[in-house]
Amino acid sequence: MRRLSAFIKRNNIEGLQVVEEKNKELCPEVVEASPLVDLRIQVPQDLYVAYQRCSWIIVHETGRTPLVVMEEMVRDFLVKHGC
């Protein structure tokens, strides 16, 4: 059985430079307004498919962006576990 593992890049200057480099094709306003970092989790394929389906449904039913939905899911997880 695979263990759930999370890797979080620290939100520091180096991390912000990585985000800016990844998003350099976007307009400068988008890059400046979104100091995001990558969060990587490893889960079994069935959980991955369920997450993709669930987030897709939420995006299309609510009209929110995928990034907003991802942030909400992470916040809900952290609140649920008292972090």
N, C-alpha and C positions, 0 to 999 in steps of 0.2 A: 504494500500500500504506500502510495506516495505521500510525503508530508507536504503540507502547505508551507511555503516559504516566501518571504517578502524581502525584497531588496529595495531600499530607499536611498536615492542619491541625496546627499545633504543639500539643503537649500543655502548655498553659499555662493560667493562670487564665481567660483569655478563652475558650479552647477548652472548658474545663470548664463554663463558663456556657452555652455554646451547647448542649452535651450535656444539661445540666440543663433548659434551656428546651424542647428537643425531647422530653424524657421527663417533663415535668411532670405528665402524666396518670397515670404509674406511681406505685406506692407509694414513699414517701421512701426506704425501705430499698434498693430496686432502684437508684434514682438515685445514692445515696451509694456503693453497692457497685460501680458500673460507670462509672468515669471513662474512657469510651471516646471516641475521636475517629473521624471519618469518613475513610476512605481511598477515593479515587475513581480508578479506572483506566479507560482507554478502549481497548477491544479490538474486533476484528471480531465480528459477530454470531455466527458459528459457535463462536468461543471462549467467548463469553458463555453460549450455550446449553449447551455442554459443561461449563462451570464449574457452572452451575445444576443440571444433571443429576447431576454428580459429587457436589456438596455435598449434594444431596437424598438420594442413595443412602447416603452416609456417615451422615447424620443418622438415617435410618430403620433402617439396619443396626446402628448402634452405640448408639442411644438418646441420643447426646450432643446438646447444643443447637446450633442454627445458629451462634451466636456463638463457641462453643468450636471448632467446625469451622473457621470463618473464621480465628480466631487461630492455630490449628494450621497451616493452609495458609500463612499469612504467615510464621510462624516457620520452617517447612520451607524456604520460598523464601529467606529471609535466611540460614539456615544453609548451604544449598546454594551460595550465592554469597559466603559468607565475610563477611557483614556483621554 
